[in-house]
């Protein structure tokens, strides 16, 4: 949380150009959208990332 507050205080003191701000806002909206979709309707089985057991060499 401390890192986020430091980052936000730097943004307030020295705002980025409009294009960079739009890219950051777009990334934030996409991330929040993915979380909302996952929480409301769930995640499709085809896109689920399951852990694969690691094979040992020589066993």
N, C-alpha and C positions, 0 to 999 in steps of 0.2 A: 504494500500500500504506500510505503514511503517513496518508492521509485516512481509510482504513478503520480503522486502529488508533486514530486520534483519535476517530472516531465511536463505536467500541466502548468506548473508555475513558469517554466521556461517558455511554453507556448504563449502564455499570456503576456510575458515581457517582450518576447520577440516573435510576433506572429509570422507563420510561413506564408509564402506566396499563395494566391488564390488557387492555382492548379494543384499544389501540394495539399492544401487544405481539403479540396474536393476529393482527392485520391484517398486521403486519410478517412474522411467521412464516409466514402463509399465502402471502404474496407470494414469500417465499424458497422455499417448498416448490414452488410453481407454476413458478418459474424453473428450479429444479434438475430438476423433472420434465420440462420441455420440453427441456432439454439432454440428459437421459438418453434420451428418446424419439428425439430427432434423432440421437444417436450410435449407438443400437442398431438401430432399424428404418429410419432415414432420414426425410426430410421429404417429404410428398406434393407432387407436381408442381403441383397446383392452388394450393398455399399458398406456392410459391416466389416470391420477389421478385427478378425480373430487372431489370437496369438498362435503362432505355429511352433510346435515343439522343435527345439534345436537338436540336430543330429550331431553326435560326437564322432570324430574320425577314429577309426581303429576299433570301434566297439562292435 
